[in-house]
Amino acid sequence: MAETGKPLPEVARDLEINETTLASWVSRAKRAGNGWGESEAEELARLRRKVAQIDEELAKQPRGS
């Protein structure tokens, strides 16, 4: 598995669940991606740009003593 580096059968045994069940869950999670729709991803990108802009503006201001 990606997070632990363990093979799927080992993780299934550790969790005491059926290997096929775990494989199904992993497959569904991969298909679902990060769970964000297009609008959420766009909003995140917009907010990151805004934070970068504010950081640049703050860096240009003189520091107080």
C-alpha positions as semicolon CSV with decimal commas, in nm:
position;residue;x (nm);y (nm);z (nm)
1;M;0,000;0,000;0,000
2;A;0,127;0,345;-0,086
3;E;0,131;0,496;0,263
4;T;0,300;0,208;0,443
5;G;0,490;0,033;0,167
6;K;0,328;-0,294;0,275
7;P;0,169;-0,524;0,018
8;L;-0,210;-0,528;0,012
9;P;-0,242;-0,886;0,145
10;E;-0,032;-0,794;0,450
11;V;-0,239;-0,484;0,522
12;A;-0,559;-0,687;0,488
13;R;-0,424;-0,941;0,740
14;D;-0,319;-0,660;0,977
15;L;-0,668;-0,512;0,959
16;E;-0,828;-0,855;0,981
17;I;-1,039;-0,793;0,671
18;N;-1,081;-0,981;0,346
19;E;-0,815;-0,898;0,088
20;T;-1,076;-0,856;-0,186
21;T;-1,270;-0,609;0,028
22;L;-0,960;-0,399;0,089
23;A;-0,868;-0,410;-0,281
24;S;-1,218;-0,288;-0,365
25;W;-1,190;0,000;-0,118
26;V;-0,850;0,100;-0,254
27;S;-0,982;0,092;-0,609
28;R;-1,280;0,311;-0,518
29;A;-1,056;0,560;-0,338
30;K;-0,825;0,586;-0,639
31;R;-1,118;0,646;-0,874
32;A;-1,258;0,913;-0,641
33;G;-0,930;1,103;-0,639
34;N;-0,897;1,364;-0,368
35;G;-1,273;1,408;-0,343
36;W;-1,268;1,767;-0,459
37;G;-1,473;1,889;-0,748
38;E;-1,344;2,131;-1,008
39;S;-1,479;2,434;-0,823
40;E;-1,302;2,343;-0,498
41;A;-0,972;2,291;-0,679
42;E;-1,012;2,624;-0,859
43;E;-1,093;2,799;-0,531
44;L;-0,787;2,647;-0,365
45;A;-0,566;2,765;-0,652
46;R;-0,717;3,116;-0,633
47;L;-0,661;3,136;-0,258
48;R;-0,302;3,016;-0,293
49;R;-0,237;3,291;-0,549
50;K;-0,391;3,548;-0,313
51;V;-0,175;3,431;-0,021
52;A;0,136;3,453;-0,240
53;Q;0,036;3,808;-0,345
54;I;-0,014;3,914;0,018
55;D;0,319;3,755;0,117
56;E;0,494;3,956;-0,156
57;E;0,326;4,279;-0,043
58;L;0,425;4,216;0,319
59;A;0,784;4,140;0,220
60;K;0,807;4,481;0,049
61;Q;0,692;4,674;0,356
62;P;0,959;4,814;0,585
63;R;1,000;4,633;0,915
64;G;0,925;4,824;1,235
65;S;1,186;4,848;1,509
